[in-house]
Amino acid sequence: MKRLQVLIDEGEYARYLEIAEQRGSSLAEWVRAALRTAARQEPASTVDRKLEAIRSAALHSFPTADIDRMLAEIDRGYGDDPSTSDADVA
């Protein structure tokens, strides 16, 4: 555990303490919950990191096909059915 010291004015302190008491928690627990909520609202990644991930993925060559063909392959179990062949789908 780490200790965090934050300086706030007396009015803010009184307001935060009141909110914590109304919720039945200590001020420290209310502050921790407020910090967790604020952290969840922050973006998980920067725009540059997201763009780099997209650029990296674009360098790869993944198998693909026409959507109708892909759906047909899914429907028949990825080619496990010997009664159908790729020629039947195209």
PDB file of N, CA, C and O in Angstrom:
ATOM      1  N   MET A   1       0.843  -1.182   0.000  1.00  0.00           N
ATOM      2  CA  MET A   1       0.000   0.000   0.000  1.00  0.00           C
ATOM      3  C   MET A   1       0.888   1.245   0.000  1.00  0.00           C
ATOM      4  O   MET A   1       1.966   1.263   0.594  1.00  0.00           O
ATOM      5  N   LYS A   2       0.418   2.250  -0.662  1.00  0.00           N
ATOM      6  CA  LYS A   2       1.091   3.545  -0.703  1.00  0.00           C
ATOM      7  C   LYS A   2       0.165   4.591  -0.105  1.00  0.00           C
ATOM      8  O   LYS A   2      -1.057   4.483  -0.203  1.00  0.00           O
ATOM      9  N   ARG A   3       0.749   5.586   0.504  1.00  0.00           N
ATOM     10  CA  ARG A   3      -0.017   6.687   1.073  1.00  0.00           C
ATOM     11  C   ARG A   3      -0.019   7.839   0.077  1.00  0.00           C
ATOM     12  O   ARG A   3       1.004   8.150  -0.533  1.00  0.00           O
ATOM     13  N   LEU A   4      -1.182   8.468  -0.081  1.00  0.00           N
ATOM     14  CA  LEU A   4      -1.332   9.614  -0.970  1.00  0.00           C
ATOM     15  C   LEU A   4      -1.836  10.786  -0.145  1.00  0.00           C
ATOM     16  O   LEU A   4      -2.880  10.698   0.501  1.00  0.00           O
ATOM     17  N   GLN A   5      -1.100  11.866  -0.169  1.00  0.00           N
ATOM     18  CA  GLN A   5      -1.520  13.053   0.567  1.00  0.00           C
ATOM     19  C   GLN A   5      -2.004  14.094  -0.429  1.00  0.00           C
ATOM     20  O   GLN A   5      -1.286  14.459  -1.360  1.00  0.00           O
ATOM     21  N   VAL A   6      -3.225  14.569  -0.225  1.00  0.00           N
ATOM     22  CA  VAL A   6      -3.827  15.549  -1.114  1.00  0.00           C
ATOM     23  C   VAL A   6      -4.308  16.716  -0.264  1.00  0.00           C
ATOM     24  O   VAL A   6      -5.013  16.522   0.726  1.00  0.00           O
ATOM     25  N   LEU A   7      -3.929  17.916  -0.650  1.00  0.00           N
ATOM     26  CA  LEU A   7      -4.357  19.104   0.078  1.00  0.00           C
ATOM     27  C   LEU A   7      -5.606  19.674  -0.578  1.00  0.00           C
ATOM     28  O   LEU A   7      -5.618  19.949  -1.778  1.00  0.00           O
ATOM     29  N   ILE A   8      -6.658  19.847   0.219  1.00  0.00           N
ATOM     30  CA  ILE A   8      -7.910  20.436  -0.259  1.00  0.00           C
ATOM     31  C   ILE A   8      -8.374  21.465   0.770  1.00  0.00           C
ATOM     32  O   ILE A   8      -7.964  21.433   1.931  1.00  0.00           O
ATOM     33  N   ASP A   9      -9.224  22.366   0.327  1.00  0.00           N
ATOM     34  CA  ASP A   9      -9.684  23.381   1.283  1.00  0.00           C
ATOM     35  C   ASP A   9     -10.737  22.773   2.223  1.00  0.00           C
ATOM     36  O   ASP A   9     -11.266  21.691   1.969  1.00  0.00           O
ATOM     37  N   GLU A  10     -11.018  23.479   3.286  1.00  0.00           N
ATOM     38  CA  GLU A  10     -11.904  22.959   4.333  1.00  0.00           C
ATOM     39  C   GLU A  10     -13.318  22.702   3.821  1.00  0.00           C
ATOM     40  O   GLU A  10     -13.966  21.749   4.254  1.00  0.00           O
ATOM     41  N   GLY A  11     -13.799  23.531   2.913  1.00  0.00           N
ATOM     42  CA  GLY A  11     -15.137  23.335   2.359  1.00  0.00           C
ATOM     43  C   GLY A  11     -15.248  22.035   1.580  1.00  0.00           C
ATOM     44  O   GLY A  11     -16.217  21.291   1.729  1.00  0.00           O
ATOM     45  N   GLU A  12     -14.243  21.767   0.743  1.00  0.00           N
ATOM     46  CA  GLU A  12     -14.237  20.504  -0.007  1.00  0.00           C
ATOM     47  C   GLU A  12     -14.162  19.322   0.950  1.00  0.00           C
ATOM     48  O   GLU A  12     -14.870  18.331   0.772  1.00  0.00           O
ATOM     49  N   TYR A  13     -13.319  19.420   1.951  1.00  0.00           N
ATOM     50  CA  TYR A  13     -13.158  18.337   2.919  1.00  0.00           C
ATOM     51  C   TYR A  13     -14.494  18.027   3.589  1.00  0.00           C
ATOM     52  O   TYR A  13     -14.892  16.867   3.699  1.00  0.00           O
ATOM     53  N   ALA A  14     -15.176  19.071   4.032  1.00  0.00           N
ATOM     54  CA  ALA A  14     -16.463  18.889   4.716  1.00  0.00           C
ATOM     55  C   ALA A  14     -17.477  18.236   3.780  1.00  0.00           C
ATOM     56  O   ALA A  14     -18.229  17.353   4.193  1.00  0.00           O
ATOM     57  N   ARG A  15     -17.497  18.667   2.531  1.00  0.00           N
ATOM     58  CA  ARG A  15     -18.440  18.107   1.546  1.00  0.00           C
ATOM     59  C   ARG A  15     -18.142  16.635   1.285  1.00  0.00           C
ATOM     60  O   ARG A  15     -19.057  15.811   1.262  1.00  0.00           O
ATOM     61  N   TYR A  16     -16.872  16.300   1.087  1.00  0.00           N
ATOM     62  CA  TYR A  16     -16.496  14.918   0.820  1.00  0.00           C
ATOM     63  C   TYR A  16     -16.789  14.028   2.022  1.00  0.00           C
ATOM     64  O   TYR A  16     -17.247  12.896   1.864  1.00  0.00           O
ATOM     65  N   LEU A  17     -16.528  14.533   3.211  1.00  0.00           N
ATOM     66  CA  LEU A  17     -16.802  13.775   4.424  1.00  0.00           C
ATOM     67  C   LEU A  17     -18.299  13.513   4.561  1.00  0.00           C
ATOM     68  O   LEU A  17     -18.710  12.420   4.951  1.00  0.00           O
ATOM     69  N   GLU A  18     -19.101  14.509   4.242  1.00  0.00           N
ATOM     70  CA  GLU A  18     -20.556  14.360   4.294  1.00  0.00           C
ATOM     71  C   GLU A  18     -21.038  13.286   3.321  1.00  0.00           C
ATOM     72  O   GLU A  18     -21.871  12.450   3.670  1.00  0.00           O
ATOM     73  N   ILE A  19     -20.510  13.318   2.105  1.00  0.00           N
ATOM     74  CA  ILE A  19     -20.894  12.312   1.106  1.00  0.00           C
ATOM     75  C   ILE A  19     -20.512  10.912   1.587  1.00  0.00           C
ATOM     76  O   ILE A  19     -21.310   9.980   1.491  1.00  0.00           O
ATOM     77  N   ALA A  20     -19.296  10.768   2.102  1.00  0.00           N
ATOM     78  CA  ALA A  20     -18.830   9.466   2.576  1.00  0.00           C
ATOM     79  C   ALA A  20     -19.720   8.954   3.700  1.00  0.00           C
ATOM     80  O   ALA A  20     -20.103   7.784   3.712  1.00  0.00           O
ATOM     81  N   GLU A  21     -20.044   9.820   4.634  1.00  0.00           N
ATOM     82  CA  GLU A  21     -20.893   9.412   5.761  1.00  0.00           C
ATOM     83  C   GLU A  21     -22.282   9.007   5.277  1.00  0.00           C
ATOM     84  O   GLU A  21     -22.860   8.052   5.795  1.00  0.00           O
ATOM     85  N   GLN A  22     -22.820   9.717   4.298  1.00  0.00           N
ATOM     86  CA  GLN A  22     -24.131   9.369   3.747  1.00  0.00           C
ATOM     87  C   GLN A  22     -24.111   7.984   3.099  1.00  0.00           C
ATOM     88  O   GLN A  22     -25.113   7.269   3.106  1.00  0.00           O
ATOM     89  N   ARG A  23     -22.982   7.625   2.553  1.00  0.00           N
ATOM     90  CA  ARG A  23     -22.846   6.309   1.908  1.00  0.00           C
ATOM     91  C   ARG A  23     -22.424   5.226   2.887  1.00  0.00           C
ATOM     92  O   ARG A  23     -22.312   4.057   2.520  1.00  0.00           O
ATOM     93  N   GLY A  24     -22.195   5.611   4.115  1.00  0.00           N
ATOM     94  CA  GLY A  24     -21.806   4.632   5.127  1.00  0.00           C
ATOM     95  C   GLY A  24     -20.387   4.145   4.997  1.00  0.00           C
ATOM     96  O   GLY A  24     -20.079   3.016   5.379  1.00  0.00           O
ATOM     97  N   SER A  25     -19.511   4.983   4.460  1.00  0.00           N
ATOM     98  CA  SER A  25     -18.112   4.582   4.323  1.00  0.00           C
ATOM     99  C   SER A  25     -17.204   5.656   4.923  1.00  0.00           C
ATOM    100  O   SER A  25     -17.631   6.773   5.219  1.00  0.00           O
ATOM    101  N   SER A  26     -15.964   5.283   5.086  1.00  0.00           N
ATOM    102  CA  SER A  26     -14.990   6.260   5.564  1.00  0.00           C
ATOM    103  C   SER A  26     -14.641   7.210   4.419  1.00  0.00           C
ATOM    104  O   SER A  26     -14.884   6.911   3.249  1.00  0.00           O
ATOM    105  N   LEU A  27     -14.080   8.333   4.769  1.00  0.00           N
ATOM    106  CA  LEU A  27     -13.653   9.281   3.743  1.00  0.00           C
ATOM    107  C   LEU A  27     -12.578   8.649   2.859  1.00  0.00           C
ATOM    108  O   LEU A  27     -12.580   8.832   1.641  1.00  0.00           O
ATOM    109  N   ALA A  28     -11.670   7.913   3.470  1.00  0.00           N
ATOM    110  CA  ALA A  28     -10.592   7.272   2.701  1.00  0.00           C
ATOM    111  C   ALA A  28     -11.161   6.298   1.666  1.00  0.00           C
ATOM    112  O   ALA A  28     -10.722   6.284   0.516  1.00  0.00           O
ATOM    113  N   GLU A  29     -12.136   5.485   2.075  1.00  0.00           N
ATOM    114  CA  GLU A  29     -12.723   4.532   1.133  1.00  0.00           C
ATOM    115  C   GLU A  29     -13.489   5.251   0.037  1.00  0.00           C
ATOM    116  O   GLU A  29     -13.446   4.836  -1.122  1.00  0.00           O
ATOM    117  N   TRP A  30     -14.190   6.326   0.386  1.00  0.00           N
ATOM    118  CA  TRP A  30     -14.916   7.095  -0.625  1.00  0.00           C
ATOM    119  C   TRP A  30     -13.950   7.704  -1.637  1.00  0.00           C
ATOM    120  O   TRP A  30     -14.222   7.702  -2.838  1.00  0.00           O
ATOM    121  N   VAL A  31     -12.829   8.221  -1.156  1.00  0.00           N
ATOM    122  CA  VAL A  31     -11.823   8.807  -2.061  1.00  0.00           C
ATOM    123  C   VAL A  31     -11.246   7.729  -2.973  1.00  0.00           C
ATOM    124  O   VAL A  31     -11.082   7.960  -4.171  1.00  0.00           O
ATOM    125  N   ARG A  32     -10.933   6.548  -2.421  1.00  0.00           N
ATOM    126  CA  ARG A  32     -10.408   5.458  -3.257  1.00  0.00           C
ATOM    127  C   ARG A  32     -11.415   5.079  -4.343  1.00  0.00           C
ATOM    128  O   ARG A  32     -11.040   4.873  -5.497  1.00  0.00           O
ATOM    129  N   ALA A  33     -12.692   4.990  -3.970  1.00  0.00           N
ATOM    130  CA  ALA A  33     -13.727   4.650  -4.954  1.00  0.00           C
ATOM    131  C   ALA A  33     -13.837   5.737  -6.021  1.00  0.00           C
ATOM    132  O   ALA A  33     -13.987   5.436  -7.205  1.00  0.00           O
ATOM    133  N   ALA A  34     -13.763   6.995  -5.603  1.00  0.00           N
ATOM    134  CA  ALA A  34     -13.842   8.104  -6.563  1.00  0.00           C
ATOM    135  C   ALA A  34     -12.656   8.071  -7.524  1.00  0.00           C
ATOM    136  O   ALA A  34     -12.816   8.332  -8.717  1.00  0.00           O
ATOM    137  N   LEU A  35     -11.479   7.756  -7.015  1.00  0.00           N
ATOM    138  CA  LEU A  35     -10.299   7.659  -7.885  1.00  0.00           C
ATOM    139  C   LEU A  35     -10.434   6.491  -8.865  1.00  0.00           C
ATOM    140  O   LEU A  35     -10.071   6.621 -10.034  1.00  0.00           O
ATOM    141  N   ARG A  36     -10.952   5.353  -8.399  1.00  0.00           N
ATOM    142  CA  ARG A  36     -11.158   4.208  -9.304  1.00  0.00           C
ATOM    143  C   ARG A  36     -12.143   4.569 -10.410  1.00  0.00           C
ATOM    144  O   ARG A  36     -11.932   4.229 -11.574  1.00  0.00           O
ATOM    145  N   THR A  37     -13.218   5.258 -10.043  1.00  0.00           N
ATOM    146  CA  THR A  37     -14.213   5.667 -11.038  1.00  0.00           C
ATOM    147  C   THR A  37     -13.589   6.611 -12.055  1.00  0.00           C
ATOM    148  O   THR A  37     -13.813   6.461 -13.256  1.00  0.00           O
ATOM    149  N   ALA A  38     -12.816   7.572 -11.595  1.00  0.00           N
ATOM    150  CA  ALA A  38     -12.160   8.519 -12.496  1.00  0.00           C
ATOM    151  C   ALA A  38     -11.174   7.803 -13.415  1.00  0.00           C
ATOM    152  O   ALA A  38     -11.077   8.136 -14.597  1.00  0.00           O
ATOM    153  N   ALA A  39     -10.451   6.834 -12.890  1.00  0.00           N
ATOM    154  CA  ALA A  39      -9.474   6.098 -13.703  1.00  0.00           C
ATOM    155  C   ALA A  39     -10.159   5.285 -14.793  1.00  0.00           C
ATOM    156  O   ALA A  39      -9.638   5.187 -15.904  1.00  0.00           O
ATOM    157  N   ARG A  40     -11.327   4.695 -14.494  1.00  0.00           N
ATOM    158  CA  ARG A  40     -12.062   3.913 -15.504  1.00  0.00           C
ATOM    159  C   ARG A  40     -12.544   4.785 -16.647  1.00  0.00           C
ATOM    160  O   ARG A  40     -12.729   4.291 -17.760  1.00  0.00           O
ATOM    161  N   GLN A  41     -12.749   6.057 -16.403  1.00  0.00           N
ATOM    162  CA  GLN A  41     -13.247   6.953 -17.437  1.00  0.00           C
ATOM    163  C   GLN A  41     -12.134   7.454 -18.360  1.00  0.00           C
ATOM    164  O   GLN A  41     -12.409   8.058 -19.397  1.00  0.00           O
ATOM    165  N   GLU A  42     -10.901   7.206 -17.988  1.00  0.00           N
ATOM    166  CA  GLU A  42      -9.776   7.613 -18.830  1.00  0.00           C
ATOM    167  C   GLU A  42      -9.602   6.620 -19.966  1.00  0.00           C
ATOM    168  O   GLU A  42      -9.845   5.427 -19.785  1.00  0.00           O
ATOM    169  N   PRO A  43      -9.180   7.097 -21.144  1.00  0.00           N
ATOM    170  CA  PRO A  43      -8.932   6.169 -22.250  1.00  0.00           C
ATOM    171  C   PRO A  43      -7.858   5.150 -21.871  1.00  0.00           C
ATOM    172  O   PRO A  43      -6.878   5.481 -21.204  1.00  0.00           O
ATOM    173  N   ALA A  44      -8.059   3.917 -22.305  1.00  0.00           N
ATOM    174  CA  ALA A  44      -7.111   2.848 -21.978  1.00  0.00           C
ATOM    175  C   ALA A  44      -5.800   2.995 -22.736  1.00  0.00           C
ATOM    176  O   ALA A  44      -4.773   2.470 -22.304  1.00  0.00           O
ATOM    177  N   SER A  45      -5.822   3.690 -23.842  1.00  0.00           N
ATOM    178  CA  SER A  45      -4.633   3.791 -24.673  1.00  0.00           C
ATOM    179  C   SER A  45      -4.634   5.124 -25.406  1.00  0.00           C
ATOM    180  O   SER A  45      -5.682   5.740 -25.604  1.00  0.00           O
ATOM    181  N   THR A  46      -3.458   5.554 -25.798  1.00  0.00           N
ATOM    182  CA  THR A  46      -3.367   6.789 -26.558  1.00  0.00           C
ATOM    183  C   THR A  46      -3.722   6.534 -28.011  1.00  0.00           C
ATOM    184  O   THR A  46      -3.679   5.396 -28.478  1.00  0.00           O
ATOM    185  N   VAL A  47      -4.068   7.578 -28.713  1.00  0.00           N
ATOM    186  CA  VAL A  47      -4.399   7.465 -30.130  1.00  0.00           C
ATOM    187  C   VAL A  47      -3.203   6.912 -30.899  1.00  0.00           C
ATOM    188  O   VAL A  47      -3.370   6.070 -31.780  1.00  0.00           O
ATOM    189  N   ASP A  48      -1.998   7.379 -30.573  1.00  0.00           N
ATOM    190  CA  ASP A  48      -0.807   6.893 -31.278  1.00  0.00           C
ATOM    191  C   ASP A  48      -0.612   5.390 -31.096  1.00  0.00           C
ATOM    192  O   ASP A  48      -0.245   4.699 -32.045  1.00  0.00           O
ATOM    193  N   ARG A  49      -0.853   4.876 -29.893  1.00  0.00           N
ATOM    194  CA  ARG A  49      -0.699   3.435 -29.663  1.00  0.00           C
ATOM    195  C   ARG A  49      -1.751   2.652 -30.441  1.00  0.00           C
ATOM    196  O   ARG A  49      -1.459   1.581 -30.973  1.00  0.00           O
ATOM    197  N   LYS A  50      -2.965   3.173 -30.509  1.00  0.00           N
ATOM    198  CA  LYS A  50      -4.020   2.491 -31.268  1.00  0.00           C
ATOM    199  C   LYS A  50      -3.687   2.468 -32.752  1.00  0.00           C
ATOM    200  O   LYS A  50      -3.851   1.443 -33.412  1.00  0.00           O
ATOM    201  N   LEU A  51      -3.215   3.605 -33.283  1.00  0.00           N
ATOM    202  CA  LEU A  51      -2.850   3.656 -34.694  1.00  0.00           C
ATOM    203  C   LEU A  51      -1.690   2.715 -34.996  1.00  0.00           C
ATOM    204  O   LEU A  51      -1.678   2.060 -36.038  1.00  0.00           O
ATOM    205  N   GLU A  52      -0.723   2.641 -34.099  1.00  0.00           N
ATOM    206  CA  GLU A  52       0.412   1.735 -34.294  1.00  0.00           C
ATOM    207  C   GLU A  52      -0.066   0.286 -34.329  1.00  0.00           C
ATOM    208  O   GLU A  52       0.438  -0.507 -35.124  1.00  0.00           O
ATOM    209  N   ALA A  53      -1.018  -0.067 -33.490  1.00  0.00           N
ATOM    210  CA  ALA A  53      -1.558  -1.433 -33.495  1.00  0.00           C
ATOM    211  C   ALA A  53      -2.252  -1.731 -34.821  1.00  0.00           C
ATOM    212  O   ALA A  53      -2.115  -2.829 -35.361  1.00  0.00           O
ATOM    213  N   ILE A  54      -2.988  -0.770 -35.342  1.00  0.00           N
ATOM    214  CA  ILE A  54      -3.670  -0.958 -36.628  1.00  0.00           C
ATOM    215  C   ILE A  54      -2.650  -1.098 -37.748  1.00  0.00           C
ATOM    216  O   ILE A  54      -2.781  -1.970 -38.607  1.00  0.00           O
ATOM    217  N   ARG A  55      -1.628  -0.235 -37.739  1.00  0.00           N
ATOM    218  CA  ARG A  55      -0.586  -0.318 -38.773  1.00  0.00           C
ATOM    219  C   ARG A  55       0.134  -1.664 -38.716  1.00  0.00           C
ATOM    220  O   ARG A  55       0.430  -2.260 -39.752  1.00  0.00           O
ATOM    221  N   SER A  56       0.410  -2.135 -37.519  1.00  0.00           N
ATOM    222  CA  SER A  56       1.093  -3.417 -37.353  1.00  0.00           C
ATOM    223  C   SER A  56       0.227  -4.560 -37.877  1.00  0.00           C
ATOM    224  O   SER A  56       0.719  -5.454 -38.565  1.00  0.00           O
ATOM    225  N   ALA A  57      -1.053  -4.525 -37.553  1.00  0.00           N
ATOM    226  CA  ALA A  57      -1.955  -5.579 -38.028  1.00  0.00           C
ATOM    227  C   ALA A  57      -2.092  -5.557 -39.539  1.00  0.00           C
ATOM    228  O   ALA A  57      -2.249  -6.607 -40.162  1.00  0.00           O
ATOM    229  N   ALA A  58      -2.035  -4.372 -40.138  1.00  0.00           N
ATOM    230  CA  ALA A  58      -2.192  -4.256 -41.589  1.00  0.00           C
ATOM    231  C   ALA A  58      -1.018  -4.870 -42.344  1.00  0.00           C
ATOM    232  O   ALA A  58      -1.140  -5.176 -43.530  1.00  0.00           O
ATOM    233  N   LEU A  59       0.116  -5.053 -41.673  1.00  0.00           N
ATOM    234  CA  LEU A  59       1.291  -5.648 -42.313  1.00  0.00           C
ATOM    235  C   LEU A  59       1.141  -7.153 -42.506  1.00  0.00           C
ATOM    236  O   LEU A  59       1.857  -7.746 -43.312  1.00  0.00           O
ATOM    237  N   HIS A  60       0.223  -7.772 -41.779  1.00  0.00           N
ATOM    238  CA  HIS A  60       0.044  -9.220 -41.842  1.00  0.00           C
ATOM    239  C   HIS A  60      -0.902  -9.599 -42.980  1.00  0.00           C
ATOM    240  O   HIS A  60      -1.735  -8.808 -43.421  1.00  0.00           O
ATOM    241  N   SER A  61      -0.742 -10.815 -43.426  1.00  0.00           N
ATOM    242  CA  SER A  61      -1.611 -11.333 -44.474  1.00  0.00           C
ATOM    243  C   SER A  61      -2.447 -12.457 -43.876  1.00  0.00           C
ATOM    244  O   SER A  61      -1.931 -13.538 -43.592  1.00  0.00           O
ATOM    245  N   PHE A  62      -3.717 -12.204 -43.691  1.00  0.00           N
ATOM    246  CA  PHE A  62      -4.606 -13.190 -43.110  1.00  0.00           C
ATOM    247  C   PHE A  62      -5.514 -13.763 -44.197  1.00  0.00           C
ATOM    248  O   PHE A  62      -5.869 -13.060 -45.143  1.00  0.00           O
ATOM    249  N   PRO A  63      -5.886 -15.026 -44.065  1.00  0.00           N
ATOM    250  CA  PRO A  63      -6.780 -15.602 -45.069  1.00  0.00           C
ATOM    251  C   PRO A  63      -8.137 -14.906 -45.027  1.00  0.00           C
ATOM    252  O   PRO A  63      -8.665 -14.592 -43.960  1.00  0.00           O
ATOM    253  N   THR A  64      -8.673 -14.678 -46.196  1.00  0.00           N
ATOM    254  CA  THR A  64      -9.984 -14.050 -46.286  1.00  0.00           C
ATOM    255  C   THR A  64     -10.667 -14.534 -47.554  1.00  0.00           C
ATOM    256  O   THR A  64     -10.042 -15.160 -48.410  1.00  0.00           O
ATOM    257  N   ALA A  65     -11.909 -14.249 -47.661  1.00  0.00           N
ATOM    258  CA  ALA A  65     -12.672 -14.655 -48.848  1.00  0.00           C
ATOM    259  C   ALA A  65     -13.895 -13.761 -48.945  1.00  0.00           C
ATOM    260  O   ALA A  65     -14.151 -12.916 -48.087  1.00  0.00           O
ATOM    261  N   ASP A  66     -14.631 -13.974 -50.004  1.00  0.00           N
ATOM    262  CA  ASP A  66     -15.905 -13.298 -50.175  1.00  0.00           C
ATOM    263  C   ASP A  66     -16.801 -13.655 -48.986  1.00  0.00           C
ATOM    264  O   ASP A  66     -16.763 -14.789 -48.508  1.00  0.00           O
ATOM    265  N   ILE A  67     -17.601 -12.709 -48.505  1.00  0.00           N
ATOM    266  CA  ILE A  67     -18.425 -12.941 -47.320  1.00  0.00           C
ATOM    267  C   ILE A  67     -19.375 -14.121 -47.499  1.00  0.00           C
ATOM    268  O   ILE A  67     -19.587 -14.885 -46.557  1.00  0.00           O
ATOM    269  N   ASP A  68     -19.943 -14.283 -48.677  1.00  0.00           N
ATOM    270  CA  ASP A  68     -20.855 -15.412 -48.904  1.00  0.00           C
ATOM    271  C   ASP A  68     -20.116 -16.742 -48.769  1.00  0.00           C
ATOM    272  O   ASP A  68     -20.653 -17.704 -48.219  1.00  0.00           O
ATOM    273  N   ARG A  69     -18.898 -16.790 -49.268  1.00  0.00           N
ATOM    274  CA  ARG A  69     -18.106 -18.018 -49.153  1.00  0.00           C
ATOM    275  C   ARG A  69     -17.749 -18.292 -47.694  1.00  0.00           C
ATOM    276  O   ARG A  69     -17.841 -19.430 -47.235  1.00  0.00           O
ATOM    277  N   MET A  70     -17.344 -17.254 -46.968  1.00  0.00           N
ATOM    278  CA  MET A  70     -16.989 -17.453 -45.565  1.00  0.00           C
ATOM    279  C   MET A  70     -18.191 -17.947 -44.760  1.00  0.00           C
ATOM    280  O   MET A  70     -18.057 -18.848 -43.932  1.00  0.00           O
ATOM    281  N   LEU A  71     -19.360 -17.362 -45.000  1.00  0.00           N
ATOM    282  CA  LEU A  71     -20.558 -17.792 -44.286  1.00  0.00           C
ATOM    283  C   LEU A  71     -20.921 -19.231 -44.628  1.00  0.00           C
ATOM    284  O   LEU A  71     -21.345 -19.993 -43.759  1.00  0.00           O
ATOM    285  N   ALA A  72     -20.754 -19.599 -45.891  1.00  0.00           N
ATOM    286  CA  ALA A  72     -21.041 -20.975 -46.296  1.00  0.00           C
ATOM    287  C   ALA A  72     -20.079 -21.946 -45.605  1.00  0.00           C
ATOM    288  O   ALA A  72     -20.486 -23.023 -45.170  1.00  0.00           O
ATOM    289  N   GLU A  73     -18.797 -21.559 -45.506  1.00  0.00           N
ATOM    290  CA  GLU A  73     -17.831 -22.420 -44.820  1.00  0.00           C
ATOM    291  C   GLU A  73     -18.183 -22.569 -43.347  1.00  0.00           C
ATOM    292  O   GLU A  73     -18.063 -23.654 -42.778  1.00  0.00           O
ATOM    293  N   ILE A  74     -18.612 -21.489 -42.743  1.00  0.00           N
ATOM    294  CA  ILE A  74     -19.025 -21.557 -41.338  1.00  0.00           C
ATOM    295  C   ILE A  74     -20.225 -22.481 -41.196  1.00  0.00           C
ATOM    296  O   ILE A  74     -20.262 -23.330 -40.306  1.00  0.00           O
ATOM    297  N   ASP A  75     -21.203 -22.312 -42.076  1.00  0.00           N
ATOM    298  CA  ASP A  75     -22.414 -23.129 -42.010  1.00  0.00           C
ATOM    299  C   ASP A  75     -22.114 -24.613 -42.169  1.00  0.00           C
ATOM    300  O   ASP A  75     -22.776 -25.446 -41.551  1.00  0.00           O
ATOM    301  N   ARG A  76     -21.147 -24.946 -42.971  1.00  0.00           N
ATOM    302  CA  ARG A  76     -20.869 -26.366 -43.175  1.00  0.00           C
ATOM    303  C   ARG A  76     -19.788 -26.888 -42.239  1.00  0.00           C
ATOM    304  O   ARG A  76     -19.338 -28.024 -42.393  1.00  0.00           O
ATOM    305  N   GLY A  77     -19.368 -26.088 -41.283  1.00  0.00           N
ATOM    306  CA  GLY A  77     -18.432 -26.575 -40.262  1.00  0.00           C
ATOM    307  C   GLY A  77     -16.990 -26.477 -40.674  1.00  0.00           C
ATOM    308  O   GLY A  77     -16.213 -27.391 -40.399  1.00  0.00           O
ATOM    309  N   TYR A  78     -16.607 -25.413 -41.317  1.00  0.00           N
ATOM    310  CA  TYR A  78     -15.219 -25.181 -41.708  1.00  0.00           C
ATOM    311  C   TYR A  78     -14.665 -26.294 -42.577  1.00  0.00           C
ATOM    312  O   TYR A  78     -13.494 -26.653 -42.453  1.00  0.00           O
ATOM    313  N   GLY A  79     -15.475 -26.832 -43.437  1.00  0.00           N
ATOM    314  CA  GLY A  79     -14.992 -27.832 -44.391  1.00  0.00           C
ATOM    315  C   GLY A  79     -14.950 -29.233 -43.846  1.00  0.00           C
ATOM    316  O   GLY A  79     -14.381 -30.117 -44.486  1.00  0.00           O
ATOM    317  N   ASP A  80     -15.536 -29.477 -42.676  1.00  0.00           N
ATOM    318  CA  ASP A  80     -15.523 -30.822 -42.102  1.00  0.00           C
ATOM    319  C   ASP A  80     -16.492 -31.762 -42.807  1.00  0.00           C
ATOM    320  O   ASP A  80     -16.385 -32.981 -42.679  1.00  0.00           O
ATOM    321  N   ASP A  81     -17.434 -31.197 -43.549  1.00  0.00           N
ATOM    322  CA  ASP A  81     -18.425 -32.018 -44.233  1.00  0.00           C
ATOM    323  C   ASP A  81     -17.855 -32.444 -45.587  1.00  0.00           C
ATOM    324  O   ASP A  81     -17.726 -31.606 -46.479  1.00  0.00           O
ATOM    325  N   PRO A  82     -17.512 -33.719 -45.764  1.00  0.00           N
ATOM    326  CA  PRO A  82     -16.905 -34.167 -47.035  1.00  0.00           C
ATOM    327  C   PRO A  82     -17.860 -34.112 -48.211  1.00  0.00           C
ATOM    328  O   PRO A  82     -17.427 -34.235 -49.357  1.00  0.00           O
ATOM    329  N   SER A  83     -19.159 -33.929 -47.958  1.00  0.00           N
ATOM    330  CA  SER A  83     -20.123 -33.915 -49.055  1.00  0.00           C
ATOM    331  C   SER A  83     -20.125 -32.581 -49.804  1.00  0.00           C
ATOM    332  O   SER A  83     -20.728 -32.476 -50.872  1.00  0.00           O
ATOM    333  N   THR A  84     -19.447 -31.542 -49.246  1.00  0.00           N
ATOM    334  CA  THR A  84     -19.353 -30.254 -49.931  1.00  0.00           C
ATOM    335  C   THR A  84     -17.905 -29.934 -50.152  1.00  0.00           C
ATOM    336  O   THR A  84     -17.033 -30.352 -49.389  1.00  0.00           O
ATOM    337  N   SER A  85     -17.655 -29.187 -51.204  1.00  0.00           N
ATOM    338  CA  SER A  85     -16.282 -28.777 -51.493  1.00  0.00           C
ATOM    339  C   SER A  85     -16.288 -27.286 -51.791  1.00  0.00           C
ATOM    340  O   SER A  85     -17.347 -26.671 -51.908  1.00  0.00           O
ATOM    341  N   ASP A  86     -15.092 -26.708 -51.911  1.00  0.00           N
ATOM    342  CA  ASP A  86     -14.972 -25.301 -52.218  1.00  0.00           C
ATOM    343  C   ASP A  86     -15.657 -24.975 -53.540  1.00  0.00           C
ATOM    344  O   ASP A  86     -16.199 -23.882 -53.705  1.00  0.00           O
ATOM    345  N   ALA A  87     -15.634 -25.900 -54.467  1.00  0.00           N
ATOM    346  CA  ALA A  87     -16.259 -25.667 -55.763  1.00  0.00           C
ATOM    347  C   ALA A  87     -17.775 -25.524 -55.609  1.00  0.00           C
ATOM    348  O   ALA A  87     -18.412 -24.801 -56.375  1.00  0.00           O
ATOM    349  N   ASP A  88     -18.352 -26.213 -54.621  1.00  0.00           N
ATOM    350  CA  ASP A  88     -19.798 -26.107 -54.402  1.00  0.00           C
ATOM    351  C   ASP A  88     -20.201 -24.728 -53.896  1.00  0.00           C
ATOM    352  O   ASP A  88     -21.332 -24.289 -54.106  1.00  0.00           O
ATOM    353  N   VAL A  89     -19.264 -24.041 -53.221  1.00  0.00           N
ATOM    354  CA  VAL A  89     -19.580 -22.769 -52.586  1.00  0.00           C
ATOM    355  C   VAL A  89     -19.414 -21.611 -53.544  1.00  0.00           C
ATOM    356  O   VAL A  89     -20.195 -20.660 -53.514  1.00  0.00           O
ATOM    357  N   ALA A  90     -18.417 -21.680 -54.384  1.00  0.00           N
ATOM    358  CA  ALA A  90     -18.097 -20.557 -55.276  1.00  0.00           C
ATOM    359  C   ALA A  90     -19.086 -20.389 -56.338  1.00  0.00           C
ATOM    360  O   ALA A  90     -18.955 -19.489 -57.167  1.00  0.00           O
TER     361      ALA A  90
END
